[in-house]
Amino acid sequence: IGTFKKGLNYYHENMVKFPLYQNKAYSRNSLPYDDVNRFVEDDKGNLWIGTNGGGLVYFDRQRNTFTQYRHDAANTNSISGNVIVSLWIDHSRQLWVGTYFGGLDRFDGSQFIHYKHDPQNSNSISDNSIWELLEDSQHHLWIGTLNGGLNRWDPATNQFRHFQQEVPSKYISALLEDKQGNLWIGTSDGLDVRNGRTGAFRHFTNLPAVRGSLSHNNVVCIFQDSQNRIWIGTREGLDLFSPKDSSFLTLRKEDGLPDNSILNI
């Protein structure tokens, strides 16, 4: 496109449309580590980035700078692990960091406070691999672990309550609070729902002989859409929950999906 005294413009449909942030050995100010697991945005519009071996990274968008926090065995105030698998910023603007085999960290702006499993303390967190984090509308912090089930942190006592009786699975893969205040818990052994008013739990599982049951017991993700519908992604399809009769409508490849394994919604 030729313009009047403004030069020449060239467009090609294959031009890069997404800016890429990656580690550059020759640059002192680039993303420190390329393998990214999670990220969360703070109230300033900046990003906390959890990496898969490079620790925690803070990206200041205004200054275009990256600050890296790595585990240092000689520093008790450092982050407890370099593999970050979950992140959450709570109502008091504190950052919660879930690590793989390193436990749970709370960052208050200056130091990392550590929460680790202690076999001698039944009130400690049940596992050191923190897969999912969620603070609900009542400011309860829920923690889903890889091998210790569901936990809830009590800030008054600084202790953790375990829900192994209510939620039988050890692996918590997804957490969601719906607009009614109910907590949806995806696990490796079906779906559990905690009633926000009564605190009672209900368990849903795959029953091959029962029409309308969950498509698979391995739940990967949960999502509530703009019409308040609950969608559940499993290894064997996409399920739409029907509150009318507590059943599931399952969509698979024969319904138009490219694959039955749903990774995210």
Backbone torsions as a table, in degrees:
resi	resn	phi	psi	omega
1	ILE	NA	120.0	176.6
2	GLY	-92.3	133.6	-177.6
3	THR	-114.8	168.2	179.4
4	PHE	-86.0	103.0	177.6
5	LYS	62.9	15.9	180.0
6	LYS	-120.0	11.0	175.3
7	GLY	88.3	-165.7	-175.3
8	LEU	-113.8	134.2	178.1
9	ASN	-111.5	141.1	179.3
10	TYR	-129.4	131.7	179.2
11	TYR	-124.7	136.4	172.4
12	HIS	-136.1	134.9	-174.1
13	GLU	-63.2	-19.1	-179.7
14	ASN	-94.6	7.6	177.4
15	MET	-63.0	148.0	-178.8
16	VAL	-63.9	124.9	-178.1
17	LYS	-106.3	-9.8	-178.8
18	PHE	-117.5	123.1	174.3
19	PRO	-65.0	139.3	-176.6
20	LEU	-111.7	126.6	175.4
21	TYR	-104.2	119.3	179.8
22	GLN	-150.1	165.3	-179.5
23	ASN	-71.8	131.1	177.5
24	LYS	-126.3	116.8	-174.9
25	ALA	-58.8	-30.6	-176.4
26	TYR	-86.3	-5.8	-177.1
27	SER	-111.2	133.6	178.7
28	ARG	-81.3	-13.1	-177.5
29	ASN	-128.8	70.0	174.4
30	SER	-132.8	171.8	177.8
31	LEU	-55.5	122.3	-173.8
32	PRO	-66.6	-24.3	-173.2
33	TYR	-148.9	131.8	-169.7
34	ASP	-85.8	-19.7	-175.5
35	ASP	-89.7	103.2	-172.8
36	VAL	-109.0	128.2	178.0
37	ASN	-96.2	-49.9	-173.0
38	ARG	-141.8	157.5	167.6
39	PHE	-150.7	154.6	179.5
40	VAL	-142.1	145.4	-176.8
41	GLU	-99.0	135.6	178.3
42	ASP	-91.8	-178.1	-175.2
43	ASP	-71.8	-9.7	176.8
44	LYS	-92.9	-3.4	-177.7
45	GLY	85.8	9.8	177.6
46	ASN	-94.6	164.8	-173.3
47	LEU	-114.4	133.9	164.8
48	TRP	-94.8	127.1	-174.9
49	ILE	-118.4	122.0	177.4
50	GLY	-97.1	123.0	-175.9
51	THR	-104.0	168.6	-177.6
52	ASN	-100.6	57.5	178.9
53	GLY	132.2	-11.1	-179.2
54	GLY	-108.7	13.7	178.6
55	GLY	78.7	-151.9	-177.1
56	LEU	-106.2	138.4	-178.4
57	VAL	-126.2	134.2	175.0
58	TYR	-107.1	120.3	-179.4
59	PHE	-104.2	110.9	175.4
60	ASP	-86.7	107.4	-174.5
61	ARG	-68.4	-34.3	-179.3
62	GLN	-68.3	-44.9	-179.0
63	ARG	-88.6	-11.6	-178.0
64	ASN	57.8	46.2	-179.2
65	THR	-121.4	153.9	178.9
66	PHE	-120.7	130.3	175.4
67	THR	-117.1	127.3	-175.1
68	GLN	-106.9	135.4	176.1
69	TYR	-116.9	115.4	-178.7
70	ARG	-118.8	156.9	177.2
71	HIS	-69.1	132.6	176.8
72	ASP	-128.4	111.5	-176.7
73	ALA	-58.8	-25.6	-178.6
74	ALA	-86.8	-6.4	-177.0
75	ASN	-121.1	109.1	-177.6
76	THR	-68.6	-16.7	179.8
77	ASN	-91.7	-0.4	180.0
78	SER	-80.4	167.5	178.7
79	ILE	-62.8	147.9	-169.8
80	SER	-84.3	-6.3	178.3
81	GLY	-164.5	158.0	-178.0
82	ASN	-99.4	-5.8	175.3
83	VAL	-104.3	107.3	-176.1
84	ILE	-100.4	123.2	-177.5
85	VAL	-115.6	-9.6	177.1
86	SER	-153.8	148.3	-179.7
87	LEU	-142.0	145.8	175.4
88	TRP	-156.3	137.7	172.8
89	ILE	-106.7	121.7	-175.2
90	ASP	-86.9	-176.6	-174.9
91	HIS	-65.2	-22.5	178.3
92	SER	-96.3	15.2	175.6
93	ARG	68.5	17.7	174.9
94	GLN	-85.2	142.0	-179.8
95	LEU	-94.4	127.7	174.7
96	TRP	-104.3	133.9	-174.4
97	VAL	-125.6	119.3	176.3
98	GLY	-99.1	127.6	-177.3
99	THR	-111.7	166.0	176.4
100	TYR	-93.1	108.4	-179.3
101	PHE	70.4	5.5	-179.4
102	GLY	-109.7	-3.9	-178.9
103	GLY	91.1	-167.2	-177.4
104	LEU	-107.3	137.0	177.8
105	ASP	-120.4	147.2	171.5
106	ARG	-120.5	121.3	-178.3
107	PHE	-101.8	117.5	-176.8
108	ASP	-95.2	8.8	-179.9
109	GLY	108.3	-20.6	-179.7
110	SER	-130.1	-29.9	-179.0
111	GLN	-145.9	162.6	177.5
112	PHE	-100.6	123.0	175.9
113	ILE	-95.2	128.9	-171.6
114	HIS	-100.5	141.1	172.5
115	TYR	-127.6	117.4	-177.2
116	LYS	-130.2	155.7	178.5
117	HIS	-69.2	129.7	176.7
118	ASP	-122.4	111.0	-178.6
119	PRO	-56.9	-23.8	-179.2
120	GLN	-86.6	-7.5	-176.2
121	ASN	-123.9	108.1	-178.0
122	SER	-69.4	-13.2	179.2
123	ASN	-97.0	3.5	175.5
124	SER	-82.2	167.8	178.4
125	ILE	-61.5	144.8	-168.6
126	SER	-79.1	-14.1	-177.6
127	ASP	-157.6	155.5	-177.9
128	ASN	-96.3	1.9	174.3
129	SER	-109.3	110.6	-170.5
130	ILE	-102.0	99.3	-171.1
131	TRP	-82.3	-40.0	-176.0
132	GLU	-136.1	144.1	176.5
133	LEU	-132.5	139.6	177.0
134	LEU	-156.4	129.0	170.8
135	GLU	-101.6	123.7	-176.4
136	ASP	-84.9	-178.0	-176.2
137	SER	-68.1	-15.8	176.2
138	GLN	-94.8	9.0	180.0
139	HIS	67.8	25.8	172.1
140	HIS	-86.3	131.6	177.4
141	LEU	-95.2	116.7	178.8
142	TRP	-100.4	138.7	-177.0
143	ILE	-126.8	121.9	175.9
144	GLY	-103.1	125.8	-175.0
145	THR	-106.9	168.8	-179.8
146	LEU	-78.0	-34.9	-174.2
147	ASN	-141.1	16.3	-178.2
148	GLY	-131.4	12.2	177.3
149	GLY	75.4	-154.8	-175.2
150	LEU	-95.7	137.3	177.9
151	ASN	-128.0	156.6	170.1
152	ARG	-134.9	130.7	-178.3
153	TRP	-86.6	135.4	175.8
154	ASP	-106.4	107.1	-177.3
155	PRO	-66.3	-25.2	-179.0
156	ALA	-68.3	-39.1	-177.7
157	THR	-105.6	-10.6	-176.6
158	ASN	60.8	34.1	-179.5
159	GLN	-121.4	167.8	-177.9
160	PHE	-117.1	132.9	174.0
161	ARG	-97.9	136.7	180.0
162	HIS	-102.6	148.7	-178.0
163	PHE	-123.6	47.0	-176.9
164	GLN	-71.7	-26.2	177.4
165	GLN	-76.4	-42.5	-176.8
166	GLU	-76.1	-37.0	-179.8
167	VAL	-120.3	101.5	-171.3
168	PRO	-69.4	-26.1	-175.7
169	SER	-73.0	143.7	176.6
170	LYS	-82.1	-25.4	-176.0
171	TYR	-104.0	116.4	177.3
172	ILE	-101.5	116.2	-172.9
173	SER	-101.7	-19.7	-176.9
174	ALA	-157.2	143.4	176.0
175	LEU	-132.9	138.2	176.3
176	LEU	-150.4	134.6	170.3
177	GLU	-102.2	124.3	179.6
178	ASP	-82.1	178.1	-174.9
179	LYS	-72.0	-10.2	175.3
180	GLN	-94.2	-1.2	178.8
181	GLY	88.6	9.9	176.6
182	ASN	-83.7	143.8	179.5
183	LEU	-100.5	121.9	178.2
184	TRP	-101.3	129.4	-173.4
185	ILE	-124.3	112.0	176.5
186	GLY	-89.4	135.2	-176.8
187	THR	-136.8	179.9	175.3
188	SER	-82.9	-1.7	-179.0
189	ASP	-132.2	45.1	177.3
190	GLY	103.4	-163.7	-175.5
191	LEU	-120.8	134.1	176.3
192	ASP	-120.3	143.2	179.4
193	VAL	-128.5	125.8	177.1
194	ARG	-100.0	122.4	178.2
195	ASN	-67.5	124.1	-175.8
196	GLY	-67.6	-24.8	-179.0
197	ARG	-88.1	-44.5	-173.7
198	THR	-98.7	-21.8	-176.7
199	GLY	81.0	3.5	-179.7
200	ALA	-77.8	146.8	-179.7
201	PHE	-105.1	146.0	174.0
202	ARG	-129.2	137.5	-174.9
203	HIS	-110.4	131.8	176.0
204	PHE	-118.5	138.4	-178.4
205	THR	-141.6	168.3	177.0
206	ASN	-81.7	123.9	176.6
207	LEU	-123.6	99.5	-173.4
208	PRO	-53.0	-33.1	-176.9
209	ALA	-85.5	-7.2	-175.6
210	VAL	-108.3	120.3	177.6
211	ARG	-71.8	136.6	179.5
212	GLY	90.1	7.0	176.6
213	SER	-85.0	172.1	179.5
214	LEU	-58.5	140.7	-174.4
215	SER	-67.5	-28.6	-179.7
216	HIS	-162.3	149.9	-178.3
217	ASN	-75.9	-16.9	178.3
218	ASN	-89.3	95.5	-179.9
219	VAL	-86.8	129.8	-175.6
220	VAL	-103.6	-40.3	-176.1
221	CYS	-152.3	157.4	179.8
222	ILE	-136.6	140.9	-176.6
223	PHE	-146.7	139.7	172.6
224	GLN	-111.7	125.6	-175.6
225	ASP	-89.9	-175.7	-175.6
226	SER	-67.4	-17.5	176.9
227	GLN	-98.2	13.9	178.3
228	ASN	68.5	15.8	177.0
229	ARG	-80.0	141.7	179.7
230	ILE	-100.2	124.4	177.7
231	TRP	-112.1	138.1	179.6
232	ILE	-124.6	123.9	176.5
233	GLY	-98.4	127.1	179.3
234	THR	-123.3	-177.0	178.7
235	ARG	-76.1	-9.4	-177.3
236	GLU	-129.5	26.9	175.8
237	GLY	143.8	175.7	178.0
238	LEU	-108.6	122.3	-176.2
239	ASP	-108.1	135.1	172.8
240	LEU	-108.0	120.7	-176.8
241	PHE	-79.2	134.4	175.7
242	SER	-106.7	107.9	-178.9
243	PRO	-67.5	-18.6	-178.3
244	LYS	-61.1	-46.7	-179.4
245	ASP	-128.5	14.6	178.5
246	SER	55.2	40.5	177.6
247	SER	-112.8	175.7	-178.4
248	PHE	-126.4	133.1	171.0
249	LEU	-95.4	121.3	-175.4
250	THR	-102.5	132.9	175.7
251	LEU	-113.1	132.5	-179.2
252	ARG	-133.2	-167.4	-178.7
253	LYS	-56.6	-37.8	-179.8
254	GLU	-66.9	-15.4	176.7
255	ASP	-96.0	-0.7	176.7
256	GLY	118.6	-6.9	177.6
257	LEU	-70.3	144.2	178.1
258	PRO	-72.1	-21.6	179.8
259	ASP	-158.0	155.0	-178.8
260	ASN	-84.9	-16.6	-179.2
261	SER	-89.1	114.1	-175.6
262	ILE	-98.2	117.9	-178.3
263	LEU	-88.7	-40.3	-178.7
264	ASN	-159.4	158.2	178.1
265	ILE	-128.6	NA	NA
